[in-house]
């Protein structure tokens, strides 16, 4: 026995000095004498774990537990092997078993938080990190990861406070700087995030993780050249840095360069064939191109590696939604949320899918999970409102972009119908305009003081808090009068350029690559083919057209095009113009909502997958009565939509 113990001590000493091959020989020597020696089996499994030989580690440590059931260190290391293999359910169960044997075992307590976070259970992970900090106040890694977890869950103020405290305790911990920078990033404070990364990089100038974070911040600040430079510097420091390749691929995808993005993703995949993140982004890129079968096989490959990976399940929902398989998409989002109840992308994806099918009760409930109300959102009332609000002052705040703001504004009238006194805090560009409506008592630019409020609401929450259910009718667009002097001036401009009828066009909306934004585009050449024979005057009202785009449209049409694109800078002018147009062919954009407020229809080209307001199918949406919808096919083909548009224009005498 004593000789065996000495041999084990020698093996452990070799192991601790990093001489893994020598330690392995020593452990095997022990096992040749006693094949069931629990410590030798366990530590041989640890060597396999250190080498990334996960199946071998699981087998060896499992056998060790047969000889010594319930030992917390054995359970903890077996859990870690399962965690690294992607089996978070097994890892969580084993860490809990280790803690049942030793509630004060720090590695098991901390790694349980990591496993819960990796599974996507952010609330469970945060609770576990808090428990670790309570037991071990000096455990700075748990404090730092608590801050990161809170940021990922959307609790930005608390996350930043926790990370500030962690850095105050030890400013030399690189991970705390990186996590604080990431928390600032997720809070939308991209300039602050970049400053934090730059501070950390002064201490760790070639750290790939910090360089990747810097690149992400630069990308959000629309500094793509700096973002790319940061990613390439990370790759120079570590050519096998798959995060840098993934980020570079995502940058290319955001820039509308899908072929280059795919090349970079495949380079990353060659280095990390089991990376769920790389497979997921490659799947989304395939879905963008209409290659849905390939996208599904790619994401299913990720799920085969990590069956309970919430991000992959959410991505599968997105791919199915893009393929027009909405019911299956909802099922995928359900699976993601069963594993990670706070998963934002899955919840929003399920919301959009339900709304596309007209399931308003479930859709609007999930829509509460969007992140556009994060600033001050904790002060909004987000439960069902009482049927009577007599005399109560309800303040409603803008939410999301201009188009969404105008779209949801239609619900505000229901508050006055319940007896409320209402103030709307609007984007300053449309505050005066909305103030002329009969929807609210007054509209002010956001930032103005509305006075004491009994209830504060986000306009995008109105359908839910007002209780809109599946069988409820859709409220119509509200009426919004224009300013007569602007309308008269624009009428003269139109007449001076060309004769009626006046047909306006917009072929792109949104900002390509903006985080959380919906980007929509219909090929201008297809649109030009449909309207080439239209009588009267063609008017371009594309917001921020690329240099030469209006001239290129005129060349395709073989006739002059009136350029009123600058009117997008003054929405009062655009509202006036909407009432003067005989027809408007476009992708969905703010002007569609303005035209609906003038009581007029449009012809809308809807890219795939559609926004919820255009529903999953049909030639018309209940949200925009009379507006004709022309849908891009799930495989990306526009030809049928453009053919239908051409026929309809010809039948109307405009093509």
N, C-alpha and C positions, 0 to 999 in steps of 0.2 A: 504493500500500500504506500509506504513512504517513498519507494522508488518511483512508483507511478505518479505520486504527487509532485515529486521533484521534476520528473519528465514534463508534467503538465506546466509547472512553473517555468521551466526552460522554454516550452512552446509559447507560453503567454508572453514571456520576455521578448522572444523573437518577433512575435506578432506585434507587440507594442512598438518595437523599433522599426517596423515597416518592412521587415524581411519576410514577406508573405510566403514565398516558396519554401523557405526553410521552416517556417512555422507550420505550413501544411504538412511537410514531411514528418514533423514532430507529432502533430495531431494524429496522423495516420499510423505512426508507430504505436501510439497509445491504443488506437482502435484495433490494431492487429492482435493485441493482447486481450483487449476487452471491447468487443464490437458494440456494446451498448453503453459505453462511457458517455454519460450525458454532456459533460462539459466539453469534451473533445468534439463530439458531434456538433454541439451548438457553435463552438468557436470555428470549426471548419466551415459551418454554414455561414458564419459572419464573414470569413474570407471570401466565400463565393458571392456573398452580398456586396462586398467591397469591389469585387471584380465585375459586377453587373450580371453574374450568372444566377439569375433569379430563380429559375426552376430548381437548380441544384441547391440553392440556399433554402428554399421552401421544403425540399425533401429532407435535407440534413437536420434542419431545426425542428421539423415535425417529428422526425425520429427521436431527436433528443427529448422532446416533450413526452414521448411515450415512456421513456425511462425516468423522466423527472416531471410529472404532470404539474401544471400550474405555476411554474417558475416565472415571475414577472419579466426578468430580462429576456428569457427565451421567447415569451409571448410578444414582447415589444419588438424584438428583432424580426420575428416571423411576420408581425404586422407590417413592419417597414418593407420587407421583401414584397408582400402583397401590394402595398401602396405603390412601390416603384413599378410594379407590373401593371398598375392601373386598376386593381381590384379594390376599390375604396370601401365597398361593403364589408369584405373580409377584414380589411385593415381596421376599420372602426370597431368591429366586434372584438378583434384580438386586443386592441389597445384598451378597450373597456374591461376585458377579462384580466389584463395585466394590472389595471388600476384596482380591480376588485381584490386582487391579492396584495397590492401595496398602494393605498390611496395617495401616498406621498412620493410616488415614483416620478421624478420630474420629466424624464424622457418620454414616458408613456403619456403623461398628462399633456405635454406640449405637442407631441406628434399626433395625438388624437385631434387636437385643434387643426393641425395641418391636413389630416385626412378628411375631416369634415369640410374644410375649406375647399380642398381639391374636389370633393364630391359636389360642391356647389351649395352646401348648407351653410350659408354665411351667418345666419343667426345662431346656429348651433356652434359654429367655429368661434364666433365672438364670445359666446357664453363660456366656452372651454378656455379660451385665452384669458378671460377674466379670472377664471378659477385658478389658472396657473399663477397669474400675477398675485392673487390673494394668498396663495400658499408660498410663493417664492418671489417676494417683492423685487429682488434684484435680477429677475429673469428678463433681461432687456430684449431678447429675441421674441419672447411672448408679447411684450409690450409693443414692439415694433410691428409684429404680425397682426396684433389686435387693431392697430391703426390702419394697416392695409386692408384688413377684413371689413372694418367699418366703412372705409372709402368705397370698397367694391359694393357694399350694400346701400350706398347712397347717403350715409350719415357723415357728410363731409366735415361739418364743423367739429364734431366730436373726434373724428379721425385726425384732423389736423392738430387739435389740442393734445391728443394722446401722443402723437409723434413729436410735437414740440417738447413735451415733458420728457420723452425718451431721449431726445438729443441733449436736453439740458443735463440729464443724468450722465451721459457719455457722448460727447460730440464726435468721438473718433470711430463710431460704428457706421460703416459705409451703408449697410442695409437700411438704417434709419433715415439717412439722407435720401436714399433712393425711394423708400416708401413714402416719405413726406412729399417728394417731388411728384410721385404717382398720385397721391391723394389730391394734391393741388390740381393736377392734370384732370382727374376725374371730376373735380368740382368745377371744371371749365375755366380755371384760372391758369391759362396756358402760359402767360408771360411770367407769372410767379413760379410756375413749375420749371420753366426754362432757367430762370435765375437760380433756383435751387440745384438743378443739375449742373449748372456752370460752377457753382460753389463747390459741389462735391468733386467735380472733375479737376479742380485745382489741386486737390489732395490725391486723387486717384486718376491721373490724366489719361490712362489707356484702358480704363475699365470698360469692357464691352457692354455690361448691363447699363451703366450710366450713359454711355454713348448712344445706346439704343433708345433710352428714355429721352435724351436730348433730341434725337431725331424725331421721335413721336411728337414732342412739344413743337418743334419747328414746323412739322407737317400741319398741325392744327392752326398755327399762326400764318399759314400760307407762305411758308418759306421753304419750298420743296428742294431747292438747291442745297441749303444748309442741312435739311433732313437727310438727303442722299449722302452728303459728305460725312455726316455722323455715322451712318450705317456702314459706309465704306471704311471709315477709320476703325470701327468695331471689327470688321472683317479682316483688316490688316493686322489687328491685334490677335484675332483668332479666326483663321480662314474657315473653320468648321462651325462658326457661330450661326446656328440655324435661326435664332431670333432675328439677327440682322438681315439674313436672307428673306425671312418671312416679312419683316417690316419693309424691306425694299420692294418685295413683290406687291405688298399692299399699297405702297406709294404708287407704283406703276398702275395698279388697278384703279386707284383714285384719279390718276391723271388721264384715264381713258386709253391706256396702252396695254390692252389685255394680252397680246402675244408676248410682250416683254415680261409682263407679270407672270404668265404661265411658265416661261423659261426659268425665271428665278425660283418659283415655287418648286419646280421639278429638280432644280439644283439642291434646294433645301431637303426635298424628299429623298434624294439619293444619299444625303448625309444622315438623315433621321427618318428611315422608312416607317417607323412606328409613331411618328409625331401626330397626335390628334389635331393639333393646331394647324400644322401644314396641310394635312389632308382636308380639314374643314374649309380652309380658305381656298384650296384648289377646287373643292366641290362647289363653293359659291361662285367661283370664276366660271366653271363649266355651266352652271345654271344661268349665269349672266348671258352666256352665248347660246342658250337654248339647248344645250347638250345635257338634258335632264337625266337620261339613263346613265351616262358617264358620271354625272354629279352624284347620283344616288349610290352607284357602286363605290365611288370614292369615299363618301361619308359612311357607308356601311362597312368599309374596310376599317375606318377609324373606330366604329362601334364594336367591331369584332375584337379589336385590341383593348378597348375600354368600354364595356357594355353599358356602364352607368354614367358615362361622361356627359354631364348636362349640356355643355357647349355643343358637342357633336349631335346630341338629340335635338337641340334647338336649331342647329344648322340643317338637320334633316327636315325639320318642319318648314324651314324657309325654302328649301329645294322643292319639296312637295307642293308648297303654295305656288311657287313659280311655275311648276308643271301643271297647275290647274287642279291638283288633287287636294282640294281644301279639307275634306273630311279626314283624310290621312294626315294632313299637316296638323290638324287639331290634335289628333291622337299622338303624334310625335311630340308636340308641345306639352301635352298632358304628361307624357313619360318624363320629359325633361323637368317639369315642375314637381313631379312626384319625388324626384331625386334632389332637386334644388328649389325649394318653394319660393325663394326670393330672386330667382333668375330673371333679370329684367328683360333680356331679349326674348326669352321664351314666353314670358307673360304678354309682352306687347305683340309678339307674333300671333299668339292665340287670340288676342283681342282683335287684331286686324282680320284674322281668318273668320272669326265669328261674325264680325260686322259685315264682311263681304257676303255672308250668307243671310244677312238680315236677322241674326240672333242678337238682338240689341241688349237684352238683359245681361247675358254673360259677357258680351263684347265690351259694353261700357264699364262693367265692373273691372275687367282686366285692364281697360284703358287707363285706369287710375295709376297703373304702374309705369307709365311713361316718365321719362326723366326731365321733361321740359318745365316741370313745376318745382324743381329741386330748390331754387333760391326762394326761401320764404314759404315753401310748400307746407311745412309743418304747421303753419298758422291758418291754413285753409280748412274750412269744414268740408269733410269728404264722406259724410254719411247721408242717408236720405233726409230730405228736408220735410218739415211738417206741411200739411195741406194748407194751413193758414199762417201767413206771415204778416198779419195786419200791423202796420205802423213800424215794422222793423226795418232798420237801414241795412241793406245788403250791398256790399261793395264787391264788384266783380273785376278781376284783373285779367289782362291780356295773357295769352298763352300761345307759345309756338310762333309760327310765321304769320305774315299778314293775311294770307289766304285762309289759313285755319282760324285766325282770329275773327274774320268776317263770317266764315262758315258757322262757327259755334255761336256767334252773336245772336242768331235767330232764336236761340233757346231762352235768351234773357227776358223776353216778354212774358214768359210763364211766371216769372217772379212777381211782376206787377199784378198779374192776374190773381196771385195768391195774397195780394194786399201789401206787398213790400214796397218800400221806397228804395229806388235803385240808383247806384252810381257806378259807372263803368270807367275803369282806368285803361286807356287805350294807347296803342302805339301813337306817338305824337303826329305821325303822318296822316292818321285817319280820325283823330279825336274829334275835330270839328265836324267832319263828315258824319260820323256816327251820332253826334249830338243832334243832328237834324232829323234823325229817325224818331219813330214813336215807340221804340222798343224799351228805352230806359228813361228815367227822369232827367239824367244828365250824364254827359261823357266828358272826362277830363284826360289830359295827357298823363301817362303814368309818371309818377314822381310828384305830381301835385297832391296836396293834402285833401282827401275826401271827407275829413272829419271823422268822428267816432263811428265805428261800424259795429253793428250787432252780429253780423255774419260776414265773413270774407270767403269768397269763392274764386276758383280759377275757371275761366270761361270754358276750357276743355273738359271740366268735370261736370258741367251743367246737365248733359243728358243722363248721367248716372244719378246725381243728387236729386234730380227732378223725377227719377223713377221710371225712365223710358224702358218699356219692356218689349218682348218679341212681337206682340200683336199690335203695338201702338202705331198710329200713323206718324209719318215723318213730317215735322213742321216745315212749312214752305219757306223759301227765301224771303227776307223782309224787304220792304220798299225803302229806297234811299233816293231822294230827289237830288238832282245836280244843281249847280249854280247857273242860272240862266245866262249870265253875261259870258261865262266860259263856253257854254254850249253855242251861243251866237258867234263867238270868235272862231271856234273850231269849224262851225258850219261854213263860214266864209273861206277858211283855209282849204277845206275839202273841195269846195266849188271852184276855187282858183286853180287847184291842181288838176282836177279831172271830173268827169260826169258820174252821177250815180248809175247803178247801185254801188255802194262802198263795201268791199269785202276785205276784212283784216285778217292777218295771219300771225301766229306765234308758234315757233317750232321747238322751243326749249324752255324749261323752267327748272328752278332750283339751282343749287351749286354743286357741280361735280366734285365728289370726294369729301364734302363737308360731313363731319361726324353727325349721325342721326338724321341727316337731311335726305329727302326723297328727290332724286334727280330724274327728270323726264325729258325725253327727246324723241321727236319723230323726224325721219330724214327729210330735209328741205326739198330734195330732188323729187321725192314721192309726192309731197304736198304740191310742188310746182306742177307736176304732171296732172294732178286732179283739177287744178284751177286755171290751167293754161288758156282754156277757151272761155273763161268767165267774162261776161260783159262788165262795163263800168270801170272802176278804179280799184286797184289792189293797194292795200295800206299795210305796211310792215310796222308792227308794234312789239317786236321782240325786245325784251329787256336785255341790255348789255350785249348787243350782237357782236360777234367777232369782226375784226377788220375785214371789210370787203364782202360780208355776208349779204347785205341788202342788195349790193350791186350784182352779186352772183345770182340772187333770186331774180332780179330784173332780167339778167342775161338768159336765164333758163326760160323765163316767160316770154322773152322777146318784146317787152314793153316796159315803160317806166313804172316804178313802184314808189309810192309816196312813203317817205321815211318819217314816221312819227314815233320812232323808238324812244326819243327823249321824254315823251310824255310819261313814261314810267317813273320819272323822278318827281312828278307832281300828280298824285292820285286823284286830286280834284279835277284836273284836266282829263285824266283817263276816265273817270266816272262820267264826265260830260260826253266824251267821245263815244262811250259804250252805247249811249242813247241815239247816236247818229249813224251807226253802222247798220247796214242791211244784213250782214252775216259776219260771223267770226269763226274761223277755223283755227284750231289751236290744240296744244296739250294743256292739261289742267294747270292753271296759274291764278294769280290774284285777280287778273282781269275777268276771269270766268265768274268769280264771286261778285265783282262789281256789275257785270252785265246782268247776272241773275237779280241783283238788287234794283236794276232798272226794269225788271219784268220781261227780259228778253232771253231767248235761247242761244246756244252756241252749237258748233259741231266740234266735238272733242275727240282727238286721237289719244287713246289710252294705252300707254306702254304696259307690257307684262312684267311682273305681276301688277295688277291694278291697285290703286289706292282704295281704301274702304268705301269712299263716297261714290265710287263708280260701280260698286257691287261686283260679284264674281262673274256675272253673265248678263246678257240682255242688251237691247239697242237703246235703252233709256234707263236713267237712274231716278229713283223716287226723290232723291235730294235735289234734282234739277229738272223739274217737269218741262217737257218740250225739247230739252237738249238731246241731240242725237249723239250716240257713242259709237266710235269705231275702234275696235280692239286689235292690238297686236297679238298674233298667235303665240302660244307658249314657246314655240321653237324660234321666236324672234322675227318671224315673217310678217311684213306689213302689207303684202300684195292684196290680200282679200279686203283688208280695211280700206286701202286706197281705192280699190275697185268699187267698193260700196259707196265711198265718198264721191267718186267721179259720177256714178249713176245718180246719186241723190242730187248733186249739183245740176246735172243735166236735166233732171226732172223738174227742178225748181227754176230752170231757165238761166242758170248761172255757170254752166259748164258746157 
